[in-house]
Amino acid sequence: MKKYWVWIVAATVLPLAVAGGLFLFAELHGLYRYDAAYFTAPYLERYATPSDVAIALEEALQTDDPALLAELHGLRRPARFEPGPRVILVMLWERGERYISYLYIDMKTLHRQTHYLEEVNGRWVVSPADVYYYVKSGRWSATFLPLAIVWWLLEGIAVAMGAVFAAASRVRRERYG
């Protein structure tokens, strides 16, 4: 019976351990995420405001310039975005606590792209939508919380069914030997 309770506690703590692992990964990734070469005085001046980065990102997407994209990211390993000669900056989409989102549209295909800007070490950078972004922006909770609730509900049902089957087994033994 003791082994049964160990499994129940382990299953209960599993979603919290997964969330903790996600946070730990994001924090460790944040330690080596950015390249110090992109945080010198010229870059700090050039990308001092979100609008500077948003306008430069529009140019980078239109020309598919990998050097400019790397400079806008400031990352050790820059992400790739979908370029297009007719991609234009449409508007500020969302302003959160840590991130500012801008909407870009390819005028030929009407494909929309949202890009996230974040202030890092005194300058603004384009942040790809990766694990680091989802943890730091708080968007992880929109996925994690419903999954954790479903997990705990299923676990509760399994524990209740186990208790019912154990009680039925006990009654069966008492009545029929």
C-alpha positions as CSV (number, residue, x, y, z in Angstrom):
1,M,0.0,0.0,0.0
2,K,2.9,2.3,0.7
3,K,4.2,1.9,-2.9
4,Y,0.8,3.0,-4.1
5,W,1.0,6.3,-2.3
6,V,4.5,6.9,-3.5
7,W,3.2,6.7,-7.1
8,I,0.3,9.0,-6.3
9,V,2.6,11.6,-4.9
10,A,5.0,11.3,-7.8
11,A,2.2,11.7,-10.3
12,T,0.9,14.7,-8.4
13,V,4.2,16.5,-8.4
14,L,5.1,15.6,-12.0
15,P,3.5,18.7,-13.7
16,L,5.2,20.9,-11.1
17,A,8.6,19.2,-11.8
18,V,8.1,19.7,-15.6
19,A,7.3,23.4,-15.0
20,G,10.4,23.8,-12.8
21,G,12.5,22.1,-15.5
22,L,11.1,24.5,-18.1
23,F,12.0,27.5,-15.9
24,L,15.4,26.1,-15.2
25,F,16.1,25.6,-18.9
26,A,15.0,29.1,-19.8
27,E,17.2,30.6,-17.0
28,L,20.2,28.6,-18.1
29,H,19.6,29.4,-21.8
30,G,19.3,33.1,-20.9
31,L,22.9,33.0,-19.5
32,Y,24.4,32.4,-22.9
33,R,21.6,33.5,-25.2
34,Y,23.0,36.8,-26.3
35,D,26.3,37.7,-28.0
36,A,28.2,40.4,-26.3
37,A,29.5,41.7,-29.6
38,Y,25.9,43.0,-30.4
39,F,25.8,45.1,-27.2
40,T,28.5,47.6,-27.8
41,A,28.0,51.4,-27.9
42,P,27.1,51.6,-31.7
43,Y,24.4,49.0,-31.3
44,L,23.1,50.6,-28.1
45,E,22.6,53.9,-29.9
46,R,21.2,52.4,-33.1
47,Y,18.6,50.2,-31.4
48,A,17.7,52.4,-28.4
49,T,14.0,52.3,-29.0
50,P,11.5,49.6,-30.1
51,S,10.6,51.6,-33.2
52,D,14.2,51.7,-34.3
53,V,14.2,47.9,-34.2
54,A,10.8,47.5,-35.8
55,I,11.7,49.7,-38.8
56,A,15.1,47.9,-39.2
57,L,13.3,44.5,-39.0
58,E,11.0,45.5,-41.8
59,E,14.1,46.3,-44.0
60,A,15.7,43.0,-42.9
61,L,12.7,41.0,-43.9
62,Q,12.3,42.7,-47.2
63,T,16.0,42.3,-48.2
64,D,16.6,38.9,-46.4
65,D,19.8,40.3,-45.0
66,P,21.2,37.7,-42.5
67,A,23.8,40.1,-41.1
68,L,21.1,42.7,-40.3
69,L,18.8,40.0,-38.8
70,A,21.7,38.7,-36.6
71,E,22.3,42.3,-35.4
72,L,18.6,42.8,-34.6
73,H,18.5,39.5,-32.7
74,G,21.7,40.0,-30.8
75,L,21.7,36.2,-30.3
76,R,24.6,33.8,-30.5
77,R,22.6,31.8,-32.9
78,P,20.1,34.0,-34.8
79,A,16.7,32.6,-35.7
80,R,15.4,32.6,-39.3
81,F,12.2,34.4,-40.3
82,E,10.2,34.3,-43.4
83,P,11.5,37.1,-45.7
84,G,9.6,38.7,-48.5
85,P,10.1,41.7,-50.7
86,R,6.6,42.9,-49.9
87,V,6.6,42.5,-46.1
88,I,5.6,45.7,-44.4
89,L,5.2,46.8,-40.8
90,V,1.6,47.3,-40.1
91,M,1.2,48.2,-36.4
92,L,2.1,47.8,-32.8
93,W,0.1,44.6,-31.9
94,E,0.6,44.2,-28.2
95,R,2.5,45.8,-25.4
96,G,3.2,43.6,-22.4
97,E,5.3,43.9,-19.3
98,R,8.4,42.7,-20.9
99,Y,7.7,42.4,-24.7
100,I,6.4,44.5,-27.4
101,S,4.8,42.8,-30.4
102,Y,4.7,44.2,-33.9
103,L,2.6,42.8,-36.7
104,Y,4.1,42.5,-40.2
105,I,2.2,41.4,-43.3
106,D,3.4,40.1,-46.7
107,M,1.2,42.2,-49.0
108,K,1.4,39.5,-51.8
109,T,0.3,36.5,-49.8
110,L,-1.3,38.3,-46.9
111,H,0.7,36.1,-44.5
112,R,0.9,37.7,-41.1
113,Q,3.9,37.6,-38.8
114,T,4.2,38.7,-35.3
115,H,7.6,39.6,-34.0
116,Y,8.5,40.2,-30.3
117,L,10.8,43.0,-29.2
118,E,12.5,42.9,-25.8
119,E,14.9,45.3,-24.0
120,V,18.2,43.6,-23.1
121,N,21.3,45.2,-21.6
122,G,20.2,48.7,-22.7
123,R,19.1,48.0,-26.2
124,W,16.1,46.5,-28.0
125,V,16.3,43.1,-29.7
126,V,14.0,40.9,-31.7
127,S,13.2,37.8,-29.7
128,P,12.2,34.6,-31.5
129,A,9.2,32.7,-30.2
130,D,11.2,30.0,-28.4
131,V,11.1,28.4,-25.0
132,Y,12.9,31.4,-23.4
133,Y,10.2,33.7,-24.9
134,Y,7.3,31.6,-23.7
135,V,8.6,31.4,-20.1
136,K,9.7,35.0,-19.8
137,S,6.5,36.4,-21.4
138,G,4.2,34.3,-19.2
139,R,2.6,32.6,-22.2
140,W,3.6,29.2,-20.8
141,S,0.8,29.4,-18.3
142,A,-1.8,29.4,-21.0
143,T,-0.7,26.0,-22.1
144,F,0.6,24.6,-18.8
145,L,-2.3,25.4,-16.5
146,P,-5.1,23.6,-18.6
147,L,-2.8,20.6,-19.1
148,A,-1.9,20.4,-15.4
149,I,-5.6,20.6,-14.4
150,V,-6.5,17.8,-16.8
151,W,-3.6,15.8,-15.5
152,W,-4.7,16.2,-11.9
153,L,-8.4,15.5,-12.8
154,L,-7.3,12.2,-14.5
155,E,-5.2,11.4,-11.5
156,G,-8.1,12.0,-9.2
157,I,-10.3,9.8,-11.2
158,A,-7.7,7.0,-11.2
159,V,-7.2,7.3,-7.4
160,A,-11.0,7.2,-6.9
161,M,-11.4,4.2,-9.2
162,G,-8.5,2.5,-7.3
163,A,-10.3,3.1,-4.0
164,V,-13.6,1.8,-5.4
165,F,-11.9,-1.4,-6.7
166,A,-10.1,-1.9,-3.4
167,A,-13.3,-1.5,-1.5
168,A,-15.2,-3.9,-3.8
169,S,-12.4,-6.4,-3.5
170,R,-12.5,-6.2,0.3
171,V,-16.3,-6.6,0.3
172,R,-16.1,-9.6,-2.1
173,R,-13.5,-11.3,0.2
174,E,-15.7,-10.7,3.3
175,R,-18.9,-12.0,1.7
176,Y,-17.6,-14.9,-0.4
177,G,-14.3,-15.8,1.4
